Amino acid sequence: MSGEPAGSVLAQAKINLHLRVLEREESGFHAIETIFHRISLADELSLSVTAAERTIDVDGDNTGPAESNLAYRAASAYAARTGWPMGFRIMITKRIPIGAGLGGGSADAAGILRLLDFLAPKPVGSRELQQLAAVLGADVPFLASDWVMARGSRRGDRLSALPPLPQRDVLLITPDFSVATADAYAWLDNDRNAAGELSVTETRRGADATRRFATVSDSLGESAWETIARFAHNDLEPVVSARHPEMASMLSALRQLHPLLSLMSGSGSTVFGVFDRAPDRSALPGEFQRGVRSTATAIEVVQPIRIK
């Protein structure tokens, strides 16, 4: 319908500057401690409200059936919660690789939630958006927020804003395979079981985790990349690299370019380096060149705009 609203937004990707995986809960999920930071790499989203029809079109990558697409599910969840809109037409141009630890699907879901609330005749506001986001996935609450950088705990949905760090250049290397989040956590559990780490009591592990994260949080008050680099770590990086040795080779190649820090993001498969100045990406080995992307850390959250 010509009178129905429409809008667009850039759905920014994220990197994890730090990721500790704590105990596995009875639910099967793991508690985590992480630091999220948005980057400039983004998917392009647009949404038009319709009378009843619900569709989604994706250009640039195969994201599977509509009903399983996180952006489609986000729009449906918003409609179920608020009674608006009855229908929608979503268009996504994919720039963020899928299954790469950059929050691509989560960014799309969060972008649609933010876009719908921007267009809505009766917006629900950030608190209710966070509740909707938490049901959709661990990264969605951060990406649905108006924060460039945040601490995340519990399953990543308990958030505390941090001041953005000064903008820096970022190189991403994404291999030609993805890593399922469930697989990465299962590998970690297997390795910890083999090492006997799970014999440590939950109480002691929880207390140790709290102390570690408090130290991390205090350090971040300096808002300096050098501070981050001193403690940056990803518990999933060694277990994923053990199953995919290419990951270790990519990280080694990045580190030869002398980044401020270099890690695997999330559960992989992308690795990233943060640099004081734009590095010479041609210095990376030829076998990695196809998966290299240049971007930068974000300094603001891109806001939705109205098309009509």
C-alpha positions as CSV (number, residue, x, y, z in Angstrom):
1,M,0.0,0.0,0.0
2,S,1.4,3.4,-1.0
3,G,0.5,5.0,2.3
4,E,2.3,2.5,4.5
5,P,5.7,3.5,6.0
6,A,9.0,2.2,4.9
7,G,12.6,2.7,6.1
8,S,16.2,1.4,5.9
9,V,19.1,1.0,8.2
10,L,22.7,-0.3,8.1
11,A,23.1,-3.4,10.3
12,Q,26.6,-3.1,11.7
13,A,28.7,-6.2,12.5
14,K,30.5,-6.8,15.7
15,I,33.8,-8.2,16.9
16,N,34.5,-9.6,20.4
17,L,37.6,-7.9,21.9
18,H,37.5,-10.5,24.7
19,L,35.6,-13.7,25.3
20,R,35.7,-15.9,28.4
21,V,33.5,-19.0,28.5
22,L,32.4,-19.9,32.0
23,E,30.5,-22.9,33.4
24,R,27.9,-24.8,31.4
25,E,24.5,-24.2,33.0
26,E,21.8,-26.9,33.5
27,S,20.0,-25.5,30.5
28,G,23.0,-26.5,28.3
29,F,24.0,-22.9,27.7
30,H,27.3,-21.4,28.9
31,A,27.7,-18.2,30.9
32,I,30.2,-15.8,29.2
33,E,32.1,-12.6,29.8
34,T,32.7,-10.6,26.6
35,I,33.4,-7.2,25.2
36,F,31.5,-6.3,22.1
37,H,32.5,-3.5,19.7
38,R,30.7,-2.6,16.5
39,I,32.6,-2.3,13.2
40,S,31.8,-0.4,10.0
41,L,31.1,-3.6,8.0
42,A,27.3,-3.7,7.6
43,D,24.4,-5.4,5.9
44,E,21.9,-3.1,4.1
45,L,18.3,-3.5,5.3
46,S,15.1,-2.0,4.1
47,L,11.5,-2.7,5.3
48,S,8.2,-1.8,3.9
49,V,5.0,-2.3,5.9
50,T,2.3,-4.2,3.9
51,A,-1.4,-5.0,4.6
52,A,-0.8,-8.7,5.3
53,E,1.9,-10.3,3.1
54,R,5.2,-11.2,4.8
55,T,8.2,-11.7,2.6
56,I,12.0,-11.5,2.8
57,D,14.5,-11.2,0.0
58,V,18.2,-11.6,0.5
59,D,20.9,-10.6,-2.0
60,G,24.5,-11.7,-1.6
61,D,24.3,-14.9,0.3
62,N,22.0,-17.9,1.0
63,T,20.4,-17.5,4.4
64,G,17.9,-20.4,4.0
65,P,14.1,-20.5,4.3
66,A,12.3,-17.2,5.3
67,E,10.9,-18.7,8.5
68,S,14.4,-19.5,9.8
69,N,15.9,-16.1,8.9
70,L,16.6,-14.1,12.1
71,A,15.5,-10.9,10.5
72,Y,12.1,-12.4,9.5
73,R,11.7,-14.0,12.9
74,A,12.5,-10.6,14.5
75,A,9.8,-8.8,12.5
76,S,7.3,-11.6,13.3
77,A,8.2,-11.4,17.0
78,Y,7.7,-7.6,17.0
79,A,4.4,-7.9,15.3
80,A,3.2,-10.6,17.7
81,R,4.2,-8.5,20.7
82,T,2.7,-5.2,19.5
83,G,0.0,-6.2,17.0
84,W,1.8,-4.1,14.3
85,P,2.6,-4.5,11.5
86,M,0.2,-7.0,9.9
87,G,2.6,-7.6,7.1
88,F,6.1,-6.6,6.0
89,R,8.5,-6.8,3.0
90,I,12.2,-7.1,4.1
91,M,15.1,-6.6,1.7
92,I,18.6,-7.5,2.8
93,T,21.9,-6.9,0.9
94,K,24.4,-9.2,2.7
95,R,27.9,-7.8,3.3
96,I,28.6,-9.6,6.6
97,P,29.7,-13.2,6.0
98,I,27.5,-15.9,7.5
99,G,28.7,-18.2,10.3
100,A,31.8,-16.0,10.7
101,G,31.6,-14.8,14.3
102,L,30.7,-11.3,13.3
103,G,27.0,-11.4,14.3
104,G,25.7,-11.1,10.7
105,G,22.3,-12.8,11.3
106,S,22.0,-11.1,14.7
107,A,22.8,-7.7,13.2
108,D,20.0,-8.2,10.7
109,A,17.5,-9.2,13.5
110,A,18.5,-6.3,15.6
111,G,18.4,-3.9,12.7
112,I,14.8,-5.0,11.9
113,L,13.7,-4.5,15.5
114,R,15.2,-1.0,15.6
115,L,13.8,-0.1,12.2
116,L,10.3,-1.3,13.1
117,D,10.3,0.6,16.4
118,F,11.5,3.7,14.5
119,L,8.5,3.3,12.0
120,A,5.9,2.2,14.5
121,P,3.0,4.4,15.4
122,K,3.5,3.4,19.0
123,P,7.1,2.6,19.6
124,V,7.8,0.2,22.5
125,G,11.2,1.6,23.4
126,S,14.6,0.2,24.1
127,R,13.7,-1.9,27.2
128,E,11.1,-3.9,25.4
129,L,13.3,-4.2,22.3
130,Q,16.0,-5.8,24.5
131,Q,13.5,-8.3,25.8
132,L,12.5,-9.3,22.2
133,A,16.2,-9.4,21.2
134,A,17.2,-11.7,24.0
135,V,14.8,-14.4,22.8
136,L,16.3,-14.3,19.3
137,G,20.0,-14.8,20.1
138,A,22.9,-14.0,22.4
139,D,24.4,-11.2,20.2
140,V,21.1,-9.6,19.3
141,P,20.6,-7.5,22.5
142,F,23.9,-5.7,22.0
143,L,23.3,-5.1,18.3
144,A,19.7,-3.9,19.1
145,S,21.2,-1.3,21.6
146,D,22.4,2.2,20.9
147,W,25.9,1.3,22.2
148,V,29.0,1.1,20.1
149,M,30.9,-0.9,22.8
150,A,29.6,-2.9,25.8
151,R,30.5,-5.5,28.4
152,G,28.3,-8.6,28.1
153,S,27.8,-11.3,30.7
154,R,25.4,-14.2,31.4
155,R,24.7,-15.3,27.9
156,G,25.8,-12.0,26.4
157,D,22.5,-10.4,27.1
158,R,23.3,-8.7,30.4
159,L,24.9,-5.5,29.0
160,S,26.8,-2.5,30.4
161,A,27.7,0.3,28.1
162,L,31.4,1.3,27.7
163,P,32.7,4.4,26.0
164,P,33.8,3.6,22.4
165,L,37.5,3.3,21.9
166,P,39.3,5.6,19.4
167,Q,38.6,4.5,15.8
168,R,41.1,2.1,14.4
169,D,41.6,0.2,11.1
170,V,40.6,-3.5,11.1
171,L,41.5,-6.3,8.8
172,L,39.2,-9.3,8.7
173,I,40.1,-12.7,7.3
174,T,37.2,-15.1,6.7
175,P,38.0,-18.6,5.5
176,D,35.8,-20.5,3.0
177,F,34.2,-22.5,5.9
178,S,31.9,-21.4,8.7
179,V,31.9,-22.6,12.3
180,A,28.6,-23.4,14.0
181,T,28.4,-21.8,17.4
182,A,27.1,-25.1,19.0
183,D,30.0,-27.0,17.6
184,A,32.6,-24.5,19.0
185,Y,31.1,-24.8,22.5
186,A,30.8,-28.6,22.3
187,W,34.5,-28.8,21.3
188,L,35.3,-26.6,24.3
189,D,33.3,-28.9,26.7
190,N,35.1,-31.9,25.2
191,D,38.5,-30.5,25.7
192,R,37.7,-29.3,29.2
193,N,36.3,-32.7,30.2
194,A,39.5,-34.3,28.8
195,A,41.6,-32.0,30.9
196,G,39.5,-32.5,34.0
197,E,38.7,-28.8,34.2
198,L,35.0,-29.4,34.9
199,S,36.0,-31.1,38.2
200,V,36.4,-27.5,39.6
201,T,33.3,-26.6,41.6
202,E,30.8,-24.3,40.1
203,T,31.0,-22.0,43.1
204,R,34.8,-21.6,42.8
205,R,34.7,-21.1,39.1
206,G,31.9,-18.5,39.5
207,A,33.9,-16.6,42.1
208,D,37.1,-16.7,40.0
209,A,35.2,-15.5,36.9
210,T,33.7,-12.6,38.8
211,R,37.1,-11.5,40.0
212,R,38.6,-11.7,36.5
213,F,35.8,-9.8,34.9
214,A,35.9,-7.1,37.7
215,T,39.6,-6.6,36.8
216,V,38.8,-6.3,33.1
217,S,36.0,-3.8,33.8
218,D,38.3,-1.6,35.9
219,S,41.0,-1.6,33.3
220,L,38.5,-0.5,30.6
221,G,38.1,2.9,32.4
222,E,41.3,4.0,30.5
223,S,39.5,3.4,27.2
224,A,42.8,2.6,25.5
225,W,43.5,-0.1,22.9
226,E,46.7,-0.9,24.7
227,T,44.7,-1.7,27.8
228,I,42.4,-4.0,25.9
229,A,45.4,-5.8,24.3
230,R,46.9,-6.7,27.7
231,F,44.0,-9.0,28.6
232,A,42.2,-9.7,25.3
233,H,41.6,-13.4,24.9
234,N,39.1,-15.8,23.3
235,D,38.6,-19.1,25.1
236,L,37.1,-20.6,21.9
237,E,40.1,-19.7,19.7
238,P,42.4,-22.6,20.6
239,V,39.6,-25.3,20.4
240,V,38.4,-24.1,17.0
241,S,42.0,-23.7,15.7
242,A,42.7,-27.3,16.8
243,R,39.9,-28.5,14.5
244,H,40.7,-26.0,11.8
245,P,44.5,-25.4,11.7
246,E,44.0,-22.8,9.0
247,M,42.8,-20.5,11.8
248,A,46.1,-20.6,13.5
249,S,47.8,-19.8,10.2
250,M,45.6,-16.8,9.5
251,L,46.2,-15.4,13.0
252,S,50.0,-15.9,12.6
253,A,49.9,-14.0,9.3
254,L,47.9,-11.2,10.8
255,R,50.2,-10.9,13.8
256,Q,53.2,-10.5,11.5
257,L,51.6,-7.2,10.4
258,H,52.0,-6.0,14.1
259,P,48.4,-5.2,15.1
260,L,47.5,-3.7,18.4
261,L,45.6,-7.0,19.0
262,S,44.5,-10.0,16.9
263,L,41.9,-12.6,17.8
264,M,39.2,-14.9,16.5
265,S,35.8,-13.2,16.8
266,G,33.1,-15.0,18.7
267,S,33.0,-18.7,17.8
268,G,34.7,-18.0,14.4
269,S,35.5,-18.5,11.7
270,T,36.7,-14.9,11.1
271,V,39.9,-13.6,12.7
272,F,40.7,-9.9,13.0
273,G,43.5,-7.5,13.6
274,V,43.2,-4.0,14.9
275,F,45.8,-1.5,13.7
276,D,47.0,2.0,14.5
277,R,47.1,2.7,10.8
278,A,45.9,0.9,7.7
279,P,48.1,-2.2,7.1
280,D,49.4,-3.4,3.8
281,R,46.9,-6.2,3.2
282,S,48.9,-7.4,0.1
283,A,51.5,-8.6,2.6
284,L,49.2,-11.4,3.6
285,P,49.8,-14.8,2.0
286,G,48.0,-15.3,-1.3
287,E,45.8,-18.2,0.0
288,F,44.1,-15.7,2.4
289,Q,43.5,-12.8,0.0
290,R,40.1,-13.9,-1.1
291,G,38.8,-13.8,2.4
292,V,40.3,-10.4,3.4
293,R,38.1,-7.4,4.2
294,S,39.2,-3.9,5.3
295,T,37.0,-2.1,7.7
296,A,37.3,0.0,10.9
297,T,35.9,0.1,14.4
298,A,32.7,2.1,14.6
299,I,32.4,5.4,16.4
300,E,28.6,5.6,16.3
301,V,25.5,3.4,15.9
302,V,23.9,4.0,12.5
303,Q,20.3,5.1,13.0
304,P,17.3,4.1,10.9
305,I,16.0,6.5,8.3
306,R,12.5,6.8,6.8
307,I,12.1,6.2,3.1
308,K,8.4,7.2,3.0
